[in-house]
Amino acid sequence: MAILDVYGPVFAMFLMGSGFAIVNLLVARLFRPTVPVEDKYVPYECGEHPWGEAQLQMDVQYYLVALVFVVFDVEIVFIAPWTVVFRDMANAILLPMLVFLFVVFVPFVYAWRKGGIEWIH
């Protein structure tokens, strides 16, 4: 069995995907409007001109909101497959999931106690 028989389809998909991306970039370059405006070179993409100091103090609540978001994203990533196989393996996977939920619950309680869950002041 030749190596091309095994990896040939993978190589073909790589070539097709790369070719598709390159062709799309070339076609986009041909048809897009190019109007050089000085505002395009400002580091902010919102259209506002920068003003004031670049370094300002941020409220810690933004970090707590990000922490809660990451905690719940990680929780969903691990709970979704668990729910699919729970019926078949309930006895073997119940205790590890309870431990995981406890570990995930600790940052949630921390954010709650620090006021990160209160969205409106």
Secondary structure by P-SEA (a helix, b strand, c coil): ccccccaaaaaaaaaaaaaaaaaaaaaaaacbbbbbccccccccccccccccccbbbbbaaaaaaaaaaaaaaaaaaaaaaaaaaccccccccaaaaaaaaaaaaaaaaaaaaaccccccc
